[in-house]
Amino acid sequence: MGAFSIRVLKMAVWIQAQQLQGDALHQMQSLYGQHFPIEVRHYLSQWIEGQLWDSIDLENPQEEFKAKRMLDGLIQELQNKAEHQMGEDGFLLRIKLGHYATQLKSTYDRCPLELVRCIKHILYTEQRLVREATNSNSPGGGMLDSMSQKYQQINQAFEELRVMTQDTENDLRKLQHNQEYFIIQYQESLRIQAQLSSLSTLPPADRLLREPTLQSKRATVEAWLTREANTLQKYRLDLAEKHQKTLQLLRKQQTIILDDELIQWKRRQQLAGNGGPPEGGLDVLQSWCEKLAEMIWQNRQQIRRAEHLRQQLPIPGPIEELLTELNGTITDIISALVTSTFIIEKQPPQVLKTQTKFAATVRLLVGGKLNVHMNPPQVKATIISEQQAKALLKNENTRNDSSGEILNNNCVMEYHQTTGTLSAHFRNMSLKRIKRSDRRGAESVTEEKFTILFESQFSVGGNELVFQVKTLSLPVVVIVHGSQDNNATATVLWDNAFAEPGRVPFMVPDKVLWPQLCEALNMKYKAEVQSNRGLSEDNLVFLAQKAFSSSSINPEDYRNMTMSWSQFNRESLPGRNFTFWQWFDGVMELMKKHLKPHWNDGAILGFVNKQQAQDMLMSKPNGTFLLRFSDSEIGGITIAWVAENPNKPGERMVWNLMPYTTKDFSIRSLADRISDLNHLLFLYPDRPKDEVFSKYYTPPLSKAVDGYVKPQIKQVVPEFTTANPDPSGGNPTYMDHAASPSVSHPHNYGIYPPMSDPMLDADGEFDLEDTMDVARRVEELLSRPMENQWSGQQS
């Protein structure tokens, strides 16, 4: 079988293979049996998908040694997995996995290439089945390929480290054996020397008889000791050099995992705060960190044993200095690992309201492997300012300063045996008070950033090493009232989107390119509205026009433009009393609370200005309407429609209804309001309105109960009022026939000039608030006893 490339993330093939159905599932299951049990595939999926199986040429017998190493690695992984099974269920699994290890060794020990052939066939077939089931021509395929390659390189490096560590372990044992033999021979030389010394007490004849033999023995032993001392010194130096190479690879591997993979996870976690995709689990990262901890600890113990051998038998030379250096290096490596893997798994809310309960979770990725849970450490949470965070990272003495008081801020780390995780869950924290610093210039309280500091102390290796660990949360903005939420969210959004790794807390650029901001806004919008329908290029052009007071409709004109923080959420838009962000956030709030399904259906164009709406509608038949966000009101949406101009027969014009807000939709839904307005016929460009909105209409009211008729509120635009038949097919409702005060006024249909009609605003937009007075009057009439109501009408 030809070589193939694993195109999916490690473990991803197996995860997706388990979701196969029908014939594909049967095909997948038929791949397994006694030759390769499915349980082995399941429990070693991560390891199996991380190996470079296609680097082994099955047609080349010379590759057998590589295959043998793969087999040995597989057996070792199975045995390790078996040893770590705990509890009642774990006992049976331990026996089962141990049996499979023996079975696979027996089956493939003499033909390891057949194991490689078997696993390659399994992976190839699974990949094909998954691809066929999920259509692998997805845009992300290339990215997955490169990530898979990176993951394989990490696992290959672990395999190299395992071989190197085993090699130095063998060398250390050999050194120990040789040294023990050397000490025995050294004792023998002392015994010979003692015998020679005792010859002086013998008669001369006896002394002459025995002395030459003893001297010859002494010379032989001393010559051997001299040679062996040089050999031992060489062994020690060779071992130290091998440890140096191992530590170099360990440091390189740790840098990849901590400075690349873990930092990327933290970045994904930060973007998830802006509505980005979930950062993903920590299981793979933890498994890597645990492997690192295991390798580091094994090498540390080897270096300590080498130091013990040196102390047991001092031989002059550079080895003492080398071992001291190695010990310092390995301690630095394990310190970096432990301190870097104390992380925040679940961040506290980044907009934090005082006197409100909040939660967070911290986790030590190497806690289980280093047995930290044997003496569970306590974690403390403190809120500190941006300046205090800077001082902390500079290792300046902050004298345990804090910027507020958090209740329930201590928590013991718990070990979860089933998942192997060591974590502390802060479930009921509350910020009792906050101490603000002096603000700079135009900075408002909602621009001031704090952070939650989590700190702990614990020891590893029976108090051999004591670690003080600290980690900072993402920046938080503290508010005391809900009205501050939208401005605080702007600060958080800007920070999450544009923070750079390794920054000084909590520096962000003052201005960013418009396309960068578009990416952040689109991410936030999709998350808030919970929709896969994000902001289109036309939507983003509309936002650019608003942000930069521009009339250009060419997206390229905005590619290199920058937007400053002040333009984003300090300075009001021209002619308005709100900022760009406040307007955009108002749109998101409205959509999130009331209009999500209509956005997902494509019924709301939204990001269209009044002139664009007029241009679009004038080419359509009368009764065509569209929904656009209000330019003049935060969180407002208006209906624009085309109709005849009553004052000028044959002339058509575009009308705009006064904007609706959240308050209006809590009284009557958008779909029902559109249903109420009979003059609205087609949703732009040409969709019959009932086809789009009818599934959201409120069902007809039930009949009268106990002599009362349930009131019904309907929307009326007086200038366009016509009888609206009851949806159930019965008689028209009382509401439909109620005279509206606005209808009795003299008509003035001019839409853009100033209006005398109090129901229309200066732009000819209809004021819903005034018409609600009519609705309330009708509701009052309808709530009267039935007989009085009808007699009142007849009179």
N, C-alpha and C positions, 0 to 999 in steps of 0.2 A: 504493500500500500504506500502510495506516495506521501511525502511530507505534507502536513497541513498546519495552518496557524489557528490557534485558539483565539477567536475573535470577540470573546465576551469576557467581562471582568471575572476575576477569580471568584469561584463559588456561584457566579451568576448562571452558568450553564446548568448546574445541578438544581438551583432554585427554580429556574424556568422549566427544566425537564419534569420536575414534580408537578407542574401545573398542566402538563399535557393531558389530553382527554381522548377517549375513544381508541381508534386504531393506533394512533401515535403513541398513546400510553402503553398499549400492549406491545408494540414494537420495542419501546424503551425497556420494558420489564423483561422481554425475552433476551436481552443482552447479558443478563446476569444468571448465575447458577453456581454450581460447586467450583467451577474453574475461576470464578471471581464473584464472591457474594455481594449482593446489593447493599448489605449493611456496611461493608468496607467502603464502598463508593460514598455512602451517606456520611459516615463519621470522619472520613479522611478527604471529603470533597475539596476542602481548601488546599490541602497539601497536593492532592492529585492534580488539580488544575493549575498549580503553580510550578510544576516540573516541566523541563524542556524535553518532552518525549520525542518531538520531531527532530531533535539534534542527533538522535541515534539512528544510524543506517542499518535497517534490519537485514540487508543483504550482505553486510560486511561482518564476517566472524570476528574480526579484530575488535569490534565494538562490544563484544560480550562483557568485557570488564566494566564498561559504563552501565550496561544493563544490570550487572550483578550489584553495582553500587545503588542503582535505583531500587532493586529488590530489597537490599539490606535496609535502605532508608524507609521503604514501605513497612517492612516488618518492625523496625524500630518505632515508627510512628504509631502503629497498631498497638504495640506493647505499652508505649507511653499513654495512649488513650485509655487502654484497659486499666492501667495502674491508677488513673485519676478518677475512676468511677466510684462513687460513694453511695451509701444508703442501700435500702433493700433492693430497689430496681438495679442499682449500680452493681450489686453482687453478681446477678445473672449476666448482665452485660459484660462485666469483667471476664467472666468465664468464657462467654461467647467470643469476644474479641481475641482473647488469648488462643482459643481453639483455631480461629481463622488465621492468626499469625503462623501457628504451627502448620496448618494445612497449606497455606500459600508457599511457605518455605519448602515443604516437602514436594509440592507440585512443580515449582519453578527453579529450585536451587541448581539443577543440572542444565536447565535451559532458560536462563533469565531473559533471553531475547523474545521468547514466547510471551512472557509477561508484558513486555513493552508492546508487542504486536496486539495483544488482547486489549490493553488499556487504550492504545491509539484507535483501535476499531470502535471501542465504546464511546470515546470522546467525539470521534468523527461522526458517528451515527446520532448521538445525542444532539450535537450541534446542528446537524442537518434537520432533525425533527423539530428542534426549537425554531430554526430559521424558517422552515416551511409553515410553522404554526403562527409565527409572529411577523412574517414578512421582513426579512433581515435587511432589506434595502432602505433602512432608516437613515436619516441624515447623520445620526451620531455614530455610525459604524466605525469610521476612521478613528474617532476619539477613543472608542472602546478598545480598538486594536492597540493603540499606543499605550493605553493604560494597562492593558493586559500584559504587554511586553515589559512595562515598568515593574509590575507586580511579580512577573517571572524572574526578573533580574534580582529583586529583593530576596525571593526565595532561593535563588541560585547562590546568592551571597551567604545566606544562612547555611546552606549545605556546605559551602567552602569553610565557613567558620566551624561547623560541626566537625569536619574532617581535620582541620588544623588543631582544634581543641583536643580531639582524640589522639592526634599525633603527639602533642606535647604531654598529654597524660601518659602515653606509652613511654616517652623519653624520660619523664620524671620517675616513673617506676623503675626503669632501667638504671637511672642515675642512683636512685635510692638503693637498689640491689648492689650495684658496684661499690657504692660508698660503704655499705654494711660489710661487704667482703674486705674492702680496704681496711676498715677498722679492725676486723678480725686479724688480718695480716700484720697490722700495726701492733696489735697486742702480742702477736707471735714474735715480732722483732724485740719488743720489750722483754719478753720471756727469755729470748736468746741472750739479750744483753745482761739480764740478771744472772743467767747461767755463767756467762763469761766472767762477771764480777765475782761470782762465788768460787771460781777456780783458784783464786789466791789462797784459799784455805786448804787446798789440796796439796799433797806431796808433789814435788816438781815433776816426777816421772808421770804421774797421772795427768798433771796439768798439760804437759807436752803431748800426751796422747790425745786428749780431748779438745785442746784449744784450737788446732787447725780446722777441725770439723765444724766447730761452733762459729769460728770466724768466717768460714766459707758460707755457712748457712746465713750468717748475718749479712754478709756482702750480697748474697743472692736476694734475700728479702728486702734489703735497703734499696737495691737497684730496682726491684719490682715496685717498691713503694714510690720511688722517685718517678718511674715511668707512669704508674697508675695515678699519682698526684697530678701529673701533667694531663693525663687523660681525663680525670675528673674535672679539672679546671676547664678543659676544652668542652666537655659535656655541659658543664654549667653555662659557659659562654654561648654555646650553640642553642641551648634551651632558652636563654635570655633573648637571643636574637629572634628565635621563633616566636616568643611571646611578644616581642616588639612588633613583628609583622601582624600577629593576630590582633593586637591592640589597634594598629593602624586601620585594619579592615573593620574592626568593631566600631571605631570612631567614625569611619566613613559611612558604615551602615546606619549608625545612630543618627548621623547628620541627615541622611536621606529620610529616615523615618520621622525624626522630631522636627527638623527644619523645613522639610518639604511636605510630607504627608500630613503630619499633625497640624502644621501651620495652615495648610490648605483646608483641612477640616474646620479649623477655627474661622477661616475666612468664609467658608460656606455657612457656618453657624451665624456669622455676622450678617451675611446677605439674607439668610432666612428671616432675620429680624425685619427686613424690608419686604418680606413676602417672597423671597427666592425659594427654590426647591429645598426640601429638608436636607440638613447637613449629612444625614446618613448615620448609621450606627457606628459604635466604637469597637465592635467585636474584632474586626480584622486588625485595626490599629493596636488593640490590647494584645492580640495574639503575637504581633510582631514585638511589641514592647516586652512582653513576657519572655519571648525567645531571647531578646537582647539581655534581659536581666539574668536569665539562666546562664547564657554564655559568659557574661561579665563575671558573675559570681563564681562559676567554675574556674575561670582564668585567675580570678583573685585568689581563690583557695590554692591553686597550683603555685602561684607566685609566693604565697605565704609558706607553703611546704618547701619550696626551693630555698627560701630565706632560713627556714628551720634547719635544713640540711647544711647550709653554709655555716650557721652558728654551731651546729654539732661538730663540724669538721672545718675549722677556718683554714683556708689556703690563701696566701697572699696573692693579690691580683685585683683587677678592676671589677670583679663580680659584685662586691658589696655596693659600690656606687650604682651599678646597673640595676640591681634589685631594688634599691631605694627609689630610683627613678621610675621603674615599672610599677612599684606599689603606689607611688604618687599619681601616676597616669591612670591606673585602673580605678583609684578612688575618685579622681576627677570625673571619669566617665560614668561611674555609677551615680555620683552626685548629680550630674547633669540629667541622667535618665530619671531619677526619682523626682527631682524638683520640676522637670518639664512635664512629667506625666500626672502631676496633681492639677487637674483641670476641672472646669465648670461644664458639666454635662447638660444641665438645664439652666439657662441664664435667668436671672431675676428680670421682671418686666423693666423695659428701658424707660418707660414713662411711669414713674413711681409716685403714687398719691399717698400723702401722709395719712396715718390712721386707717390704712387699708391693708388687709392681709395679703401676703405674697409668698411665693415659694421659690426654691432654687435647689439644685443638686450638684454636689461636687464629687469627683471620683478620682481614685488613685489607680492608674492603669496597671501598675506593677505590684499593687498591694497584696494580692493573693499569692503571687509567685515568691515574694520576699517575706511571706508569713507575717506581715504587719498586723493582720487581724488577730494574731494570738494575744496581743495587748492593744485592744482597739483604741486608736487615737481620737481625740476630741477636736472638732473644727469650730472656730469662732468666726463670726461674720461682723464686719464693721463698715460703716459708710464713711468714705473719705473724699476730700475735694480733689480737684484736678492738680492743684499745687502740692498737696500731700502725696498724691500718686507719683508725681515727678520726683519728689524728695525720696520716696521709697525706692524707686528704681535706681536712684543714684547712691543707694545705701546710706543716705543721710539719716541721722537720728531724728525720728519724728516723735519721740517721747510718747508713743502709743496714742497720738492725737486721733481724734475722730471728728466728723462734722455733723454728728447727730446721734440719736439713740435708737437702736433697733431692739425691739422686744423679741424674745425667744431666739436669740442669736447664737446659741451653742447647740451643737449636735454631735453625737458619737457616730463614727463611721461603722457601718454594718457590713459583714461579709455575707454575700448571697451565694451559697454553695452551688446551687444549680447552674448559675451563670458565671460563677467565678469572679464576680465583681465586688469591689470594696468601695462603698460610697456612703455619703452622708446626705440625707434628704431633709432639708429645712422646709417644713410644711406650713408653719404658722408664724412666719416673721411679720413684723409690722413696724413701720417707721414712725416712731412716736413724735420725734421732733427733728428739725433740720437747722443747721447753723450755716447761713449763707456767707460767702465772702464778699468783699467789696467788688462791685462789677466794673468792667472796663467800658468807658465811652457809652455807646448806644446799646450795649448788651442788656438784654432783659433777663428776668429770672428764668424764663423758659429757654435761654441759651446757655445757662450755667450747667456744667457737667460734673457729675459725681461718679463714684464707682464703689461697688461693694468689694471689700477686701476679705478674702477667706484665708485663714492661716491655721496651721497645725504643727505639731511636733511628734516625731516617733523615731524609734530605733529599729535597726535590722541586724540580723546576725548575732542575737544575744547581746545587744547593747554595744556591739563592735563599732557601729556607726550610728550617730544621732543626726537626724535631719530636721531642719526647720523649713517648712514649705509655705509658700504664699502664692496666691493667684488673684488677679483682678478681674472683675466682671467687665462686660462691655459697658460703655458709658451709660449712666442713667440721668434722666432729668427729673427733678423732684417738683411736683405740683401740689397745690393745696385745694384746688377747685377744678371741677370738670371743664370749666370754660378755658382753662389753660392748655387743655389736651392737644388741640390742633397745632399750636405753636411749638409745644414740646415735641410733638411727633415730627415736625419739620427738622428740628435740631438732630433728632435721632436718625432720621432718614439720610440727611446730608452726611452725618458721621459714618453710618454703616456703609454708605455707598462709596465714599471717597477716602476713607482712612487707608493709610499705607502700612504694610507690615513693619513692625519694629519702630514705629513712630514714638516720639516723645508724647506722653499723655497730654491732651487728647487732640493733637494738632491735626487740622484738616486744611486743605487748600481753600482760599477765600473765593476763588472762582474756578469754574470747570467748563469744559467744552459742552456745548449744547447736546450733541449726541450722547455724551456720558450721562447727562441729566435725564435725557429721554429714556435711556435704558432703566434708570432707577425709578422714574415715574411709571413706566409701563409695568415693571415688576410689582410695584406697590399697588397699582390699579387692579391688575389681574388677581392679586391676592385678596384685596379688600372686597372686590365684587365677586370673588370666587368664580372666575370665568376663564376659559381658555381663549376667549375673544379679547385680545389686548387692544392697545392703541395702534391704529393703522397709521400709515405715513401721512395721510390726509389729516388725521386727528392731530398728529405731532406738528404738522405745518400750522394748523389752527392755533395750537398752544404756543408755537414760536411767534406767530403774529401777535398774540396777546402779550407774551413775555417781553418782546422787543418793540412793541408798538409799530409793527411793520405791516406792509400790505402785500409783500411778495408771497407768491404761492409756489415758488420753486424751492424744493427741499435743499438743493445744493447751496442756496444762499445762506443757509444757517449752519452748514457743516463745521465751519471754522469759527463760529461766533462763540463767545463765552458768556456765562451767566454768573454773576457774583451772588454771594450769600445775601447781600443787601437787596438785590433785585428779587431774589427768591422769596424772602420772608421778612424784610424790614421795611422796604419802601412800598407805599401803596401804588397800585396801578394808576395810570393817568386818569383823572376824573372820577376815581373810586375811593372808597374809604377802607379798602381791603387789599391784601397783598396777592401776588400770583399764587403762592401756595395755599392761602386761605380759600381762594376761589376753587382751586383744584380739589382741595380736601373736602370742600362743601359738596362738590359733584360726587365724590366717592361715597360720602356719607349718605346722600340721597339714593344713590344706586344701591348701596349695600342694604339699606333698610327697606326699600320699597320697589326698586325697579330692576333687580337682578335678572328675573326671567325675561323681561322685555329686551334688555341689553343682549342676553344670550341668543334671543330669537332674531336679533338684527333689526328690531323694530325701532330702536332709538339711534338716530344719527348723532345727536348730542352736540358734537364739536363743530357747530356751524354758526356763523354770525348772521345777523338780521338781513344784511344785504345779500349774502350768499343764498339764504333761504328764499328770498324774494326772486332771485334769478333762477333758482331751481324750480320753483313752483309755477312761475308765470308761463312755462312751456307745457304745463300739464292741465288736464281737464279740471273744471270747477269741482270743488269738494275734495281735491287732493290736499293732504296735510303731511306735516313732518314734525318731529319732536326734537327740539334743540335746547341746549342749556342756556339759561339766562346769562347775559353779559353783565347785567346790572345788579344781580342779587346773588348772594352766596347760597349755594344749594338750591337753586331754582331751575325749573324746566318749564318751557312754554310750548304751546301748540301754535304753529303757523299754518295757515291754509289759504287757498286761493278761491275767490268768489266774485260775483258780479258787484260792481259799484252801484248801489241803489240810486245815487244821485245822477249818474251818467250812464244811461242805458247803453249796453254794448261794450262798456269799459270794464275791465277786470282789475282786481287789486288783491294784495296779500294782507291778511289780517293776522295780528299776533295777540294771543290771549295773555292776560296777566300771569306771571310765572306762578307755578305751583311749588310748594315746599313740603318738607316732611310733615308739617302740621296739617296741610291740606289732605295728604294721602292717609293720614291717620283717621280722617273723617270718611273719605270715600276714595277708592282705589283709582289708579290711572285708567285701567281698562273700563271700569264702570263710568267714569267721567267721559271717556271717548264714546261709549255706548249711548250716553245721554244726549250727545250733540249730534242731531240727525243730519246736519249740514256737512259733517265730516264723512266722506264716502270711501276714499282710497288713501292708504298709507303710501307715501312716496316710495318708489315711482308709480306703481299701479296695482298695489295689492288691496283687494277689498278688505275693509277694516275688520269685518267679522271673522274673516279667514285668519287674521293675525291675532285678534284679541278675544274672540268669543270664549275660548277655553278658560279665560280668567274672569269672565263676568260672574257677578254674584247671582246665585239662583233666585227665582221669583220668591217673594215673601209668602209665608203661609197665611191661611185665611184667619179671620177674626177669631179671637179666643176670649170667652167670658164677656162678650159684648164689647170688646175693644179691638180696634184696628191698629196693627203695628205701624208706626210712622215710617216713612221712607224719605230719605233725602236724595234729591236729584239735582244735577247741575243744569242751569239754564243760561244761555247767552241771549239776552232779550232781542237783539236785532235779528237773531236767526232762529227764534222759537217757532216750532211747528209741533202739531200733535204727534206724540210718540206712542205708538200702540204698545199695550202691555205685551211683554215677550211671551206670555203664556197664551196669548190669543184672545183674551177676554176684553172687557170694556177698558177704555182709557182710564188711567188712575186720576184721582182727584188732583194730585200734584201737577199733572200735565195740563189741566184746565185752569189752574189758578192763575189769575192775572198778575203779571209782574209789574211793579211800579215803573220800571225802566221802559216798558213798552208804551206806557201812556204818555211818556215825555215826548216832546217834539223830536223827530229823528234828525240826527246830524251824522252822516256816514263818513265824512272826511276822516281818513285814518291817520295821516302823518301831520296835518296842521293841528294846532291846539284845539282841544275839544271842550264844548260847553256841557256835554253829557257827563254827569258826575260818575257814571259807571265806567268810563273809559279814561285811561291815563293820557298824558301828553302825547304819547306815541300811538294812541289808538288801541292800547292794550286794555282788555276788560278786567275790571276789579272784582275778583271773586268774593272778597270780604263783604262788599255791599249786598251782593246777591244772596249771601248766606242769611241776611236778615229776613229775606223772603222765605227761605227754607225753614228758618226757625218759626216764623209766623204760621206756616203750613203745619209744621210739626205740632204746634200748640193747638191748632184747630183739630188735627187728627187725634190728639190725645184725649179730647172730650168724649163723654159717653156717646154711644152710637146714635141714639134717637135724637139727642140735642144737635148733634153734628148735621144730620141730614135735614132736620127742620130749619136749622140756620141757613143751609144752602138754598132751601126752597123759598125762604123769605127774601 
